[in-house]
Amino acid sequence: MRSQSGLILARNWLDRTGVCPLSFYLGPSTRYADHNVIAAVTAHCTRWEEITFDFPISCSEGLGVVKHRLPHLKNLVFNEADPWLQSLDTFEVAPQLRSLELCRGISISTLKLPWFQLTRCDLGSRCLEECFQILKLCPSLIDVVFFKTCGPKLHASHDILQHPHLQSIHILSPINLHDFFDRLTLPALVDFTQCEGPSWGQHRQLMSLLKRSDCRLQKLYIATQPVRMITEGDFIDMLEQTSSLVVLNLEGFAPVIRSYTWRRLTHRGSSRCLLPKLQTLRLSHTSDFITHAFVDMIESRWKFPSARGEAKNSQTQVVRLERCFLNILDGVKNVDPAVRARLRNLRAEGLRIWPIDSEKGF
């Protein structure tokens, strides 16, 4: 009776959708549903545009009929984390498939997919070797997310891989990525994120990657435990090599950001400053970094003559700062009252500046 009602609901819903593209979520209960329900869904597979599996697809009967019948499938998601023991070729032919999400239990060796046409991959937790292999398999990738990488190190036999189209790489990794950075060239890279890293000491490898790639990085986000393996000079070198940045987001850099850094970021007329294109700044820090030197820098990037958000000078164009997000870890109340007053004035003048941890603001 229960399976019969499920079949009626499925058929009614499918009838109401007419010829519209279909997006499905098949949860754990679907695995045990009447085969007639699965048959009703697969009968419309030519309309599938996005499908999410929350159970081992290789264990489900009745889905083999969709093979070679997926002309419109664009997004494929596997949420089930249980290991797969057999090969799956159901989605080997899907001419519109561009996006793939995999959980940690699924090895790429079990999947037959049109890897070469994928432009986005969110690949869960996997070893560095498999991460590297995925980049090799997917030459058209534009955006890749490695949820969490793990050891062992890459095989020493790998040559440097040049990936011509990859624009965005997001890595949530608790391990050292020296080998990974050293074997990549990414000329199209504009967006780099690394979160949950160790006490970050990979700046040289990252800078070497950016220099070798000759890319114009626009977004940089590094969130880590408090950095103790680099100096303020190392940090400034990193900013000098990323002069095209539009968005900078830093967490854990409290030990290396000092007043000299703020002075180097301060715009002073015709003199050169770091990050001249910076429009959005996000910082997570304790209140001791909200000093007059910091506000001097913010003011200098906001208060200057500008026709379209840009200041002309003889050496470079400096773009006006538009947004500043401050995650003050010990609370806004610990910021010097005079400094808070200056920040309030900037916000009153139109600068979008927020302390993230306070609804009342400054």
C-alpha positions as CSV (number, residue, x, y, z in Angstrom):
1,M,0.0,0.0,0.0
2,R,2.8,2.4,0.9
3,S,4.7,1.7,-2.3
4,Q,1.5,2.1,-4.3
5,S,0.8,5.5,-2.9
6,G,4.5,6.5,-3.6
7,L,4.0,5.4,-7.2
8,I,0.8,7.5,-7.6
9,L,2.6,10.5,-6.2
10,A,5.5,10.1,-8.5
11,R,3.3,9.7,-11.6
12,N,1.1,12.7,-10.7
13,W,4.2,14.9,-10.2
14,L,5.8,13.7,-13.4
15,D,2.6,14.4,-15.3
16,R,2.3,17.9,-13.9
17,T,5.9,18.7,-15.0
18,G,5.0,18.3,-18.7
19,V,8.1,18.6,-20.7
20,C,10.1,20.7,-18.2
21,P,13.6,19.8,-17.2
22,L,13.7,17.7,-14.1
23,S,15.8,17.9,-10.9
24,F,15.7,14.9,-8.6
25,Y,16.9,14.1,-5.1
26,L,16.9,10.3,-4.5
27,G,17.3,9.8,-0.8
28,P,17.9,6.6,1.2
29,S,14.3,5.6,1.3
30,T,14.2,5.6,-2.6
31,R,16.6,2.7,-2.6
32,Y,14.0,0.5,-0.9
33,A,11.0,1.9,-2.8
34,D,8.9,-0.2,-5.1
35,H,10.7,-0.8,-8.4
36,N,7.7,0.7,-10.2
37,V,8.6,4.1,-8.6
38,I,12.2,3.9,-9.9
39,A,10.8,2.8,-13.3
40,A,8.5,5.9,-13.4
41,V,11.4,8.2,-12.7
42,T,13.8,6.6,-15.1
43,A,11.2,6.7,-17.9
44,H,11.7,10.4,-17.9
45,C,15.5,10.4,-17.9
46,T,15.7,12.2,-21.1
47,R,14.5,15.3,-19.2
48,W,16.9,14.9,-16.3
49,E,18.9,18.1,-15.8
50,E,20.2,17.6,-12.2
51,I,20.2,14.5,-10.1
52,T,21.4,13.8,-6.5
53,F,21.9,10.3,-5.2
54,D,22.0,9.9,-1.4
55,F,22.5,6.1,-1.5
56,P,25.0,3.9,-3.4
57,I,23.8,4.2,-7.0
58,S,25.8,1.0,-7.9
59,C,23.6,-0.9,-5.5
60,S,20.3,0.3,-7.0
61,E,18.4,-1.8,-9.5
62,G,16.5,-0.3,-12.4
63,L,18.8,2.6,-13.2
64,G,20.8,0.8,-16.0
65,V,18.1,1.8,-18.5
66,V,19.2,5.5,-18.4
67,K,22.5,4.7,-20.0
68,H,22.9,6.6,-23.3
69,R,19.6,8.4,-22.5
70,L,20.8,11.5,-20.7
71,P,20.9,14.3,-23.3
72,H,20.2,17.2,-20.9
73,L,21.9,16.1,-17.7
74,K,24.1,18.9,-16.5
75,N,24.7,18.3,-12.7
76,L,25.5,15.0,-11.1
77,V,25.8,14.7,-7.3
78,F,26.7,11.6,-5.2
79,N,26.2,12.2,-1.5
80,E,26.7,8.6,-0.3
81,A,30.0,8.1,1.5
82,D,30.1,4.3,1.6
83,P,32.9,2.8,-0.5
84,W,32.0,1.5,-3.9
85,L,33.2,-2.0,-4.9
86,Q,32.2,-2.1,-8.6
87,S,32.5,0.0,-11.7
88,L,29.7,2.3,-12.8
89,D,29.3,3.4,-16.4
90,T,25.6,4.6,-16.3
91,F,26.7,8.2,-16.8
92,E,29.5,7.6,-19.3
93,V,27.6,9.3,-22.1
94,A,26.0,12.6,-21.0
95,P,26.8,15.3,-23.6
96,Q,25.7,18.2,-21.4
97,L,27.3,17.1,-18.1
98,R,29.4,19.9,-16.7
99,S,29.2,19.7,-12.9
100,L,30.1,16.8,-10.6
101,E,30.0,16.4,-6.8
102,L,31.5,13.3,-5.1
103,C,31.6,12.2,-1.4
104,R,34.8,10.8,0.1
105,G,33.8,7.1,-0.3
106,I,33.7,7.2,-4.1
107,S,37.0,6.6,-5.9
108,I,37.4,8.0,-9.4
109,S,38.6,4.6,-10.5
110,T,35.1,3.2,-10.1
111,L,33.5,5.9,-12.3
112,K,33.2,6.1,-16.0
113,L,32.3,9.6,-16.8
114,P,32.9,12.2,-19.6
115,W,35.7,13.7,-17.5
116,F,37.0,15.8,-20.4
117,Q,33.9,17.9,-20.6
118,L,33.5,18.7,-16.9
119,T,34.0,22.4,-15.9
120,R,33.2,22.1,-12.2
121,C,34.1,19.4,-9.7
122,D,33.5,19.3,-5.9
123,L,35.4,16.3,-4.9
124,G,35.1,15.7,-1.2
125,S,37.9,14.1,0.7
126,R,40.7,12.3,-1.2
127,C,44.4,11.8,-1.4
128,L,46.7,14.2,-3.2
129,E,47.5,11.6,-5.8
130,E,43.8,11.4,-6.8
131,C,43.4,15.2,-6.7
132,F,46.2,15.4,-9.2
133,Q,44.8,12.6,-11.4
134,I,41.4,14.5,-11.5
135,L,43.1,17.6,-12.8
136,K,44.7,15.4,-15.5
137,L,41.4,13.8,-16.4
138,C,39.5,17.1,-16.6
139,P,41.3,19.6,-19.0
140,S,38.2,21.8,-19.3
141,L,37.9,22.4,-15.5
142,I,37.2,26.0,-14.5
143,D,36.3,25.5,-10.9
144,V,37.5,22.8,-8.5
145,V,36.9,22.2,-4.8
146,F,38.9,19.6,-2.8
147,F,36.9,19.3,0.4
148,K,39.8,17.8,2.3
149,T,43.1,16.4,1.0
150,C,45.2,13.8,2.7
151,G,48.5,12.0,2.3
152,P,50.6,10.3,1.1
153,K,52.7,12.7,-1.0
154,L,52.5,12.8,-4.8
155,H,54.5,10.3,-6.8
156,A,57.9,11.7,-7.7
157,S,57.4,10.7,-11.3
158,H,54.8,13.5,-12.0
159,D,55.9,16.2,-14.4
160,I,54.5,19.7,-14.0
161,L,50.9,19.8,-15.2
162,Q,49.8,22.9,-17.0
163,H,46.0,23.3,-16.7
164,P,44.9,26.0,-19.2
165,H,41.4,26.7,-18.1
166,L,41.3,26.3,-14.3
167,Q,40.2,29.7,-12.8
168,S,39.2,28.8,-9.3
169,I,40.7,26.3,-6.8
170,H,39.4,25.8,-3.3
171,I,41.2,23.5,-0.9
172,L,40.2,22.5,2.6
173,S,43.3,20.7,3.8
174,P,45.0,19.8,7.1
175,I,48.2,18.8,5.4
176,N,51.2,20.3,3.6
177,L,50.6,20.9,-0.1
178,H,54.2,21.7,-1.2
179,D,54.3,18.8,-3.7
180,F,50.9,19.7,-5.1
181,F,51.8,23.4,-5.7
182,D,55.2,22.5,-7.1
183,R,53.7,20.3,-9.9
184,L,51.1,22.8,-11.2
185,T,51.0,25.7,-13.7
186,L,47.7,27.5,-13.8
187,P,47.8,30.5,-16.2
188,A,44.1,31.2,-15.9
189,L,43.9,31.2,-12.1
190,V,42.0,34.1,-10.6
191,D,40.6,32.7,-7.4
192,F,42.5,30.7,-4.7
193,T,41.2,29.5,-1.4
194,Q,42.9,27.4,1.2
195,C,41.2,26.7,4.6
196,E,41.9,24.6,7.6
197,G,45.6,24.4,6.9
198,P,48.4,23.8,9.4
199,S,50.3,26.8,10.8
200,W,50.7,28.1,7.3
201,G,54.2,28.0,5.9
202,Q,53.5,27.3,2.2
203,H,53.8,30.8,1.0
204,R,57.0,30.1,-1.1
205,Q,55.4,27.2,-2.9
206,L,52.2,29.3,-3.6
207,M,54.2,32.3,-4.8
208,S,56.3,30.0,-7.0
209,L,53.1,28.6,-8.5
210,L,51.7,32.1,-9.2
211,K,54.9,33.3,-10.7
212,R,55.3,30.2,-12.8
213,S,51.7,30.5,-14.0
214,D,52.0,34.2,-14.8
215,C,48.3,34.5,-13.7
216,R,46.5,37.6,-12.5
217,L,45.0,36.5,-9.2
218,Q,42.0,38.5,-8.2
219,K,40.7,36.7,-5.1
220,L,42.8,35.2,-2.3
221,Y,41.4,33.6,0.8
222,I,43.6,31.9,3.3
223,A,42.2,30.7,6.7
224,T,44.6,28.9,9.0
225,Q,45.7,28.4,12.5
226,P,47.8,31.4,13.7
227,V,50.7,31.8,11.3
228,R,54.1,31.5,12.9
229,M,56.2,30.1,10.1
230,I,56.4,33.3,8.0
231,T,57.6,36.8,8.9
232,E,56.0,40.2,8.1
233,G,58.6,40.5,5.3
234,D,57.4,37.2,3.8
235,F,53.8,38.4,4.0
236,I,54.6,41.6,2.3
237,D,56.5,39.7,-0.5
238,M,53.3,37.7,-1.0
239,L,51.2,40.9,-1.3
240,E,53.8,42.3,-3.8
241,Q,53.4,39.2,-6.0
242,T,49.6,39.4,-6.0
243,S,49.2,43.0,-7.0
244,S,46.1,42.3,-9.1
245,L,44.1,41.2,-6.1
246,V,40.5,42.6,-5.9
247,V,39.4,40.6,-2.9
248,L,41.7,39.7,0.1
249,N,40.4,37.5,2.9
250,L,42.7,36.5,5.7
251,E,42.2,34.5,8.9
252,G,45.1,33.5,11.2
253,F,47.6,36.1,10.1
254,A,47.6,38.1,13.4
255,P,51.2,37.3,14.4
256,V,52.6,38.7,11.1
257,I,50.5,41.8,10.4
258,R,52.1,44.9,11.9
259,S,52.0,48.7,11.4
260,Y,54.5,48.4,8.6
261,T,52.1,46.3,6.6
262,W,49.4,48.9,7.0
263,R,51.8,51.6,5.9
264,R,52.7,49.7,2.7
265,L,49.0,49.3,1.9
266,T,48.4,53.0,2.5
267,H,47.8,55.1,-0.7
268,R,49.8,58.3,-0.7
269,G,49.2,60.2,-3.9
270,S,51.7,59.3,-6.6
271,S,53.7,56.8,-4.4
272,R,53.2,53.1,-5.0
273,C,51.1,51.1,-2.5
274,L,50.5,47.4,-2.2
275,L,47.4,45.9,-3.8
276,P,46.3,48.9,-5.8
277,K,43.2,47.1,-7.2
278,L,41.9,46.0,-3.8
279,Q,38.1,46.6,-3.4
280,T,37.1,44.1,-0.7
281,L,39.1,43.4,2.5
282,R,38.1,40.8,5.0
283,L,40.1,40.2,8.1
284,S,39.7,38.0,11.2
285,H,41.9,39.3,14.0
286,T,41.9,40.4,17.6
287,S,41.1,44.0,18.4
288,D,44.8,45.0,18.7
289,F,45.0,45.3,14.9
290,I,42.3,47.9,14.7
291,T,44.7,50.8,15.3
292,H,45.1,54.3,14.0
293,A,47.6,53.0,11.4
294,F,45.0,50.6,10.1
295,V,42.3,53.3,9.9
296,D,44.9,55.6,8.1
297,M,45.2,52.9,5.5
298,I,41.4,52.4,5.1
299,E,40.9,56.2,4.8
300,S,43.7,56.5,2.2
301,R,42.0,53.9,0.0
302,W,38.6,55.5,0.4
303,K,39.2,59.3,0.5
304,F,40.6,60.4,-2.8
305,P,39.2,62.2,-5.9
306,S,37.6,59.5,-8.1
307,A,35.4,59.7,-11.1
308,R,34.6,56.0,-11.3
309,G,36.1,54.5,-8.2
310,E,39.7,55.0,-9.6
311,A,42.5,57.4,-8.8
312,K,44.9,58.3,-11.5
313,N,48.5,58.8,-10.8
314,S,51.8,58.6,-12.8
315,Q,52.8,55.1,-11.7
316,T,49.6,53.1,-11.4
317,Q,45.8,53.2,-11.0
318,V,44.5,52.8,-7.4
319,V,41.0,51.6,-7.1
320,R,38.8,52.8,-4.3
321,L,38.2,50.4,-1.4
322,E,34.5,49.5,-1.4
323,R,34.0,47.0,1.4
324,C,35.7,46.1,4.7
325,F,34.6,43.2,6.9
326,L,36.2,42.9,10.3
327,N,35.8,39.8,12.4
328,I,37.1,41.1,15.7
329,L,37.7,38.0,17.7
330,D,37.7,39.6,21.2
331,G,34.8,42.0,20.4
332,V,34.3,45.5,19.1
333,K,34.2,46.9,22.7
334,N,37.9,46.3,23.0
335,V,38.8,48.7,20.1
336,D,40.1,52.1,21.1
337,P,37.1,54.5,21.2
338,A,38.9,57.1,19.1
339,V,39.5,54.5,16.4
340,R,35.9,53.3,16.6
341,A,34.8,56.9,16.0
342,R,36.9,57.2,12.9
343,L,35.4,54.0,11.5
344,R,31.9,55.2,12.2
345,N,32.7,58.4,10.3
346,L,33.9,56.3,7.3
347,R,30.7,54.3,7.3
348,A,28.7,57.5,7.5
349,E,30.5,58.7,4.4
350,G,29.5,55.6,2.5
351,L,32.2,53.0,3.0
352,R,30.6,49.6,3.5
353,I,32.4,48.6,6.7
354,W,31.1,46.0,9.2
355,P,32.3,44.3,12.3
356,I,31.1,40.8,11.6
357,D,30.7,39.8,15.3
358,S,28.4,42.7,16.3
359,E,24.9,43.6,15.3
360,K,25.2,47.1,16.7
361,G,28.4,47.8,14.8
362,F,31.0,50.4,16.0
